[in-house]
Amino acid sequence: MSQSIIAKRYADALFQLGKEKSKLEQFESELVIIRDVFRGNKEIISFLNHPRFSMEQKKKFVGDSFQSFSAEIVNTLKLLVERHREEIIIDMIGFYIEMMNDAKGIADADVYSVRELSEAEKQRISETFAPKVGKQSLNLTNIVDPSILGGLRLRVGNRIFDGSVSGKLRRIERKLVSANNR
């Protein structure tokens, strides 16, 4: 079974538990912190994978490191360590956050532009395109890409809205080429 499927199952279980205990938001904020800790300190995974340390030492480390977090989160981390699934922690957190975003009607999107967009511009883009993808709002990541020449390109999941100058030029070129081939 792929790591991704396993990570998704753990995220789903944690999401259901959070729903039952009305702790979805709390779990999300704790998991974001844990993700940042694991991303910022690659040594943690090395320690948790190291055969020299006993399972009890590893679980104690997790418990001590995240003692201020909810018991459900700490127990999930300990369970992952116990089952030698340390590598899926970051993926599991990503899936949990995706589920939260779906529940809130939020989608992640990349917006490509020639320059950095202001917050007001990002807000207008979110308000314009969120209904087109069936969401209430978009969580935008601005990527500066001078190759688009002007305008915007927006990617939401597997959908692309291309209003860039380079995209328009490519479409014109395709029309011209297909007209010449007739």
Sine and cosine of phi, psi and omega as CSV:
sin_phi,cos_phi,sin_psi,cos_psi,sin_omega,cos_omega
0.00,0.00,0.67,-0.74,-0.06,-1.00
-0.95,0.32,0.47,-0.88,0.01,-1.00
-0.85,0.53,-0.60,0.80,-0.04,-1.00
-0.89,0.45,-0.68,0.73,0.01,-1.00
-0.90,0.43,-0.67,0.74,0.00,-1.00
-0.90,0.43,-0.71,0.71,0.01,-1.00
-0.87,0.50,-0.65,0.76,-0.01,-1.00
-0.91,0.42,-0.62,0.78,0.00,-1.00
-0.91,0.41,-0.68,0.73,0.04,-1.00
-0.90,0.44,-0.67,0.75,0.02,-1.00
-0.88,0.47,-0.67,0.74,0.00,-1.00
-0.89,0.45,-0.69,0.73,0.01,-1.00
-0.88,0.47,-0.68,0.73,0.00,-1.00
-0.92,0.40,-0.61,0.80,0.02,-1.00
-0.90,0.44,-0.71,0.71,0.02,-1.00
-0.89,0.45,-0.65,0.76,0.04,-1.00
-0.89,0.45,-0.68,0.73,0.04,-1.00
-0.88,0.47,-0.61,0.79,0.02,-1.00
-0.92,0.40,-0.71,0.71,0.01,-1.00
-0.87,0.50,-0.64,0.77,-0.08,-1.00
-0.99,-0.12,0.12,0.99,-0.03,-1.00
0.81,0.59,0.72,0.69,-0.01,-1.00
-0.81,-0.59,0.39,0.92,-0.05,-1.00
-0.83,0.57,-0.76,0.65,-0.03,-1.00
-0.91,0.42,-0.67,0.75,0.00,-1.00
-0.89,0.45,-0.72,0.70,0.02,-1.00
-0.86,0.51,-0.69,0.73,-0.03,-1.00
-0.87,0.48,-0.73,0.68,-0.04,-1.00
-0.91,0.41,-0.60,0.80,0.04,-1.00
-0.93,0.38,-0.65,0.76,-0.01,-1.00
-0.92,0.39,-0.57,0.82,0.05,-1.00
-0.88,0.47,-0.66,0.75,0.03,-1.00
-0.91,0.42,-0.70,0.71,0.01,-1.00
-0.88,0.47,-0.67,0.74,0.03,-1.00
-0.86,0.51,-0.69,0.72,0.02,-1.00
-0.89,0.46,-0.64,0.77,0.02,-1.00
-0.90,0.44,-0.73,0.68,-0.03,-1.00
-0.92,0.38,-0.61,0.80,0.03,-1.00
-0.93,0.36,-0.61,0.79,-0.05,-1.00
-0.98,0.20,-0.34,0.94,-0.05,-1.00
-0.76,-0.65,1.00,0.06,-0.02,-1.00
-0.89,0.45,-0.35,0.94,-0.02,-1.00
-0.91,0.41,-0.41,0.91,-0.02,-1.00
-0.88,0.48,-0.73,0.68,0.01,-1.00
-0.90,0.44,-0.65,0.76,0.03,-1.00
-0.86,0.51,-0.70,0.71,0.02,-1.00
-0.89,0.46,-0.73,0.69,-0.05,-1.00
-0.92,0.38,-0.40,0.92,0.04,-1.00
-1.00,0.01,-0.28,0.96,-0.15,-0.99
-0.92,0.38,0.78,-0.62,-0.04,-1.00
-0.95,0.31,-0.31,0.95,-0.05,-1.00
-0.94,0.35,-0.49,0.87,-0.03,-1.00
-1.00,-0.01,0.65,-0.76,-0.02,-1.00
-0.96,0.26,0.31,-0.95,0.02,-1.00
-0.87,0.50,-0.63,0.78,0.01,-1.00
-0.89,0.45,-0.64,0.77,0.03,-1.00
-0.90,0.43,-0.66,0.75,-0.02,-1.00
-0.91,0.41,-0.71,0.70,0.00,-1.00
-0.92,0.40,-0.59,0.81,0.06,-1.00
-0.91,0.42,-0.67,0.75,0.03,-1.00
-0.85,0.52,-0.73,0.68,0.01,-1.00
-0.89,0.46,-0.72,0.70,-0.01,-1.00
-0.88,0.47,-0.68,0.73,-0.01,-1.00
-0.94,0.34,-0.64,0.77,-0.06,-1.00
-0.92,0.39,-0.57,0.82,-0.09,-1.00
-0.87,-0.49,0.57,0.82,-0.08,-1.00
-0.89,0.45,-0.44,0.90,-0.02,-1.00
-0.99,0.12,-0.05,1.00,-0.03,-1.00
-1.00,0.03,0.24,-0.97,-0.02,-1.00
-0.90,0.43,0.51,-0.86,-0.04,-1.00
-0.86,0.52,-0.59,0.80,-0.03,-1.00
-0.89,0.46,-0.67,0.75,0.00,-1.00
-0.92,0.39,-0.74,0.67,-0.01,-1.00
-0.88,0.48,-0.68,0.73,0.01,-1.00
-0.91,0.43,-0.59,0.81,0.05,-1.00
-0.90,0.43,-0.70,0.71,0.03,-1.00
-0.88,0.47,-0.69,0.72,0.02,-1.00
-0.88,0.47,-0.65,0.76,0.01,-1.00
-0.89,0.45,-0.68,0.74,0.03,-1.00
-0.89,0.46,-0.66,0.75,0.04,-1.00
-0.90,0.43,-0.71,0.70,-0.03,-1.00
-0.87,0.50,-0.58,0.81,-0.02,-1.00
-1.00,-0.06,0.21,0.98,0.03,-1.00
0.84,0.54,0.71,0.71,-0.01,-1.00
-0.88,-0.48,0.55,0.84,-0.04,-1.00
-0.86,0.52,-0.55,0.84,-0.08,-1.00
-0.91,0.41,-0.36,0.93,-0.07,-1.00
-1.00,-0.07,0.02,1.00,-0.06,-1.00
-0.84,0.54,-0.76,0.65,-0.04,-1.00
-0.91,0.41,-0.66,0.75,0.04,-1.00
-0.90,0.44,-0.67,0.74,0.01,-1.00
-0.86,0.50,-0.68,0.73,0.02,-1.00
-0.89,0.45,-0.66,0.75,0.04,-1.00
-0.86,0.50,-0.69,0.73,0.03,-1.00
-0.91,0.41,-0.63,0.78,0.02,-1.00
-0.88,0.48,-0.72,0.70,-0.01,-1.00
-0.90,0.44,-0.61,0.79,0.08,-1.00
-0.86,0.50,-0.69,0.72,0.01,-1.00
-0.89,0.45,-0.64,0.76,0.04,-1.00
-0.89,0.45,-0.70,0.72,0.01,-1.00
-0.88,0.47,-0.66,0.75,0.05,-1.00
-0.88,0.48,-0.69,0.72,-0.01,-1.00
-0.89,0.45,-0.55,0.83,-0.01,-1.00
-1.00,0.04,-0.13,0.99,-0.04,-1.00
0.98,0.21,0.55,0.84,-0.01,-1.00
-0.90,-0.43,0.63,-0.78,0.09,-1.00
-0.82,-0.57,0.55,-0.84,0.10,-0.99
-0.99,0.13,0.62,-0.78,-0.01,-1.00
-0.55,-0.83,0.52,-0.85,0.10,-0.99
-0.96,-0.29,0.76,-0.65,0.06,-1.00
-0.89,-0.46,0.84,-0.54,-0.02,-1.00
-0.99,-0.15,0.75,-0.66,0.01,-1.00
-0.56,-0.83,0.24,-0.97,-0.01,-1.00
-0.97,0.24,-0.39,0.92,0.01,-1.00
-0.67,-0.74,0.21,-0.98,0.04,-1.00
-0.91,0.42,0.74,-0.67,-0.01,-1.00
-1.00,0.05,0.53,-0.85,0.07,-1.00
-0.98,0.22,0.27,-0.96,0.03,-1.00
-0.88,0.48,-0.61,0.79,0.01,-1.00
-0.90,0.44,-0.65,0.76,0.03,-1.00
-0.91,0.42,-0.68,0.74,0.03,-1.00
-0.88,0.48,-0.65,0.76,0.00,-1.00
-0.89,0.46,-0.69,0.72,0.01,-1.00
-0.90,0.43,-0.65,0.76,0.03,-1.00
-0.89,0.45,-0.70,0.72,0.01,-1.00
-0.87,0.49,-0.73,0.69,-0.02,-1.00
-0.90,0.43,-0.56,0.83,-0.03,-1.00
-0.97,0.24,-0.71,0.71,-0.15,-0.99
-1.00,-0.08,-0.36,0.93,-0.01,-1.00
-0.83,0.55,-0.74,0.68,0.01,-1.00
-0.89,0.46,-0.48,0.88,-0.02,-1.00
-0.93,0.36,-0.38,0.93,0.04,-1.00
-0.94,-0.34,0.20,0.98,0.07,-1.00
0.96,0.28,0.51,0.86,0.01,-1.00
-0.84,-0.54,0.25,-0.97,0.03,-1.00
-1.00,0.07,-0.53,0.84,0.06,-1.00
-0.40,-0.92,0.23,-0.97,0.01,-1.00
-0.89,-0.46,0.66,-0.75,0.09,-1.00
-1.00,-0.07,0.99,-0.13,-0.18,-0.98
-1.00,0.00,0.68,-0.74,0.17,-0.99
-0.91,-0.41,0.87,-0.49,-0.04,-1.00
-1.00,0.04,0.83,-0.56,0.04,-1.00
-0.90,-0.44,0.87,-0.49,-0.01,-1.00
-0.99,0.14,0.85,-0.52,-0.05,-1.00
-0.67,-0.75,0.99,-0.13,-0.03,-1.00
-0.90,0.44,-0.33,0.95,-0.06,-1.00
-0.93,0.36,-0.26,0.96,0.01,-1.00
-0.99,0.17,-0.14,0.99,0.09,-1.00
0.94,0.34,-0.59,0.80,0.00,-1.00
0.07,-1.00,0.18,-0.98,-0.02,-1.00
0.97,0.23,-0.38,-0.92,-0.05,-1.00
-0.66,-0.75,0.44,-0.90,0.19,-0.98
-0.77,-0.63,0.77,-0.64,-0.05,-1.00
-0.86,-0.52,0.78,-0.63,0.05,-1.00
-0.88,-0.48,0.88,-0.48,0.04,-1.00
-0.86,-0.51,0.96,-0.28,-0.07,-1.00
0.89,0.46,-0.85,-0.53,0.02,-1.00
-0.98,-0.21,0.20,0.98,0.04,-1.00
-0.98,-0.19,0.67,-0.74,0.01,-1.00
-0.82,-0.58,0.77,-0.63,0.11,-0.99
-0.94,-0.33,0.92,-0.39,-0.10,-1.00
-0.93,-0.37,0.97,-0.25,0.08,-1.00
-0.91,-0.41,0.41,0.91,-0.03,-1.00
-0.99,0.11,0.39,-0.92,0.03,-1.00
-0.90,0.44,-0.67,0.74,-0.01,-1.00
-0.90,0.44,-0.60,0.80,0.05,-1.00
-0.91,0.42,-0.66,0.75,0.02,-1.00
-0.91,0.42,-0.64,0.77,0.03,-1.00
-0.90,0.44,-0.64,0.77,0.03,-1.00
-0.90,0.44,-0.65,0.76,0.01,-1.00
-0.91,0.41,-0.65,0.76,0.04,-1.00
-0.89,0.45,-0.68,0.73,0.00,-1.00
-0.87,0.49,-0.70,0.72,0.01,-1.00
-0.88,0.48,-0.65,0.76,0.02,-1.00
-0.90,0.44,-0.68,0.73,-0.01,-1.00
-0.90,0.43,-0.68,0.73,-0.02,-1.00
-0.91,0.42,-0.70,0.71,-0.01,-1.00
-0.93,0.37,-0.54,0.84,0.02,-1.00
-0.94,0.35,-0.57,0.82,0.00,-1.00
-0.96,0.27,-0.39,0.92,-0.03,-1.00
-1.00,0.09,-0.03,1.00,-0.02,-1.00
-0.99,0.16,0.00,0.00,0.00,0.00
